[in-house]
Amino acid sequence: MIEVKNLETGLTFTDYVQGILPNISTWMICTKPSMEELKAIQNTYKIPWEDLEDSLDVDERPRLELEPGNDPPFIKLVLRVPSGEQFKKSDLFQSRQTTLPATIFISGNHLITIQHQVIEAKRVRKPIGSRRKRSKPTILVLLDWLESVVKSYELSVDIIDQELASLEQVIFKSVKSKSIEQVFTLSREATYLDAALRGNVRAFYQLQKAPEFKELPELLDDLEDLSIDLQQQADLLRIYRDLIESSLDAYASVISNNQNDLIKVLTSISLIVMVPTLLASLYGMNVDLPLVRGDSDPYAFWIVIFLSIVLIVPIWYILHKIELI
């Protein structure tokens, strides 16, 4: 799907032919574009086909490419953004792709973003474009888009924080393998997010050296602020990764302690049950035994029960005193 926004008038067109004007700043938003739509972009903006085709590769890594020799010259920025599917689930991340690439091309007055999905983000502050009306509109939109990427990572890190907090409550009460599977899943997703964040941070710092921002020093501060925000999310995610690893160690200790406690309880119960079992076995024999005068004694059953209780009570007291039960 393609949408074209006229940055001069603010109008949006779904027909890219109608929306694109050579001398008017435009923003083309491509979400899950088809091959035909990519070919139309190539014919309109003269962007090499291999660059457009690479934008559909889910394994693309964050980077900045300057193509001054192309006619017309363009800038290619690849970032990875959190997969939106994970935000629709109440449990742990279950999507096959934790992050997906999003590619943005800057060609003269035109901006082209190619992404696999709409970027899910926390509430974005007042758009930079509305704060600096006199600046180059293409760069303003780029900064707003970069801010949405930063906010999407803030949302992802918040989800990891919430999941980690809930798992910590479960870990110390559980002896089931499902809990450790959830912790490993959370650890895997945090690792993928951390790798994507580190790549994005490098791309942000490379973008600060681009000629477009050197010509607009008033917007360079905004880009530096976004770079700092993204770096803060990367640092915060590393802290959560350390906490997850600590949780795995704690989980192993808790499982071991819970199993030991369970074995102690079962052993204590076996010891208590062994006494009446032994008496029942002895007095179940068809012979004369002390206190019982054969089958003719009507109180034989109650005598055995009474002896069992007399022996069980001190054993239970001793086990309870040493905290075995």
ABEGO torsion letter per residue (X at the ends): XBBBBBAAAGBBBABAAAABBAABBBBBBBBGBBAAAAAAAAAAAGBBAAAAAAAABAABBBBBBBBAABOBBBBBBBBBBBBAAAAABABBBABABABBBBBBBBBEABBBBBBABBBBBBBBBBBAAAABAABBAAAAAAAAAAAAAAAAAAAAAAAAAAAAAAAAAAAAABABAAAAAAAAAAAAAAAAAAAAAAAAAAAAAAAAABAAAAABAAAAAAAAAAAAAAAAAAAAAAAAAAAAAAAAAAAAAAAAAAAAAAAAAAAAAAAAAAAAAAAAAAAABBBBBBGBBEAABAAAAAAAAAAAAAAAAAAAAAAAAAGAX
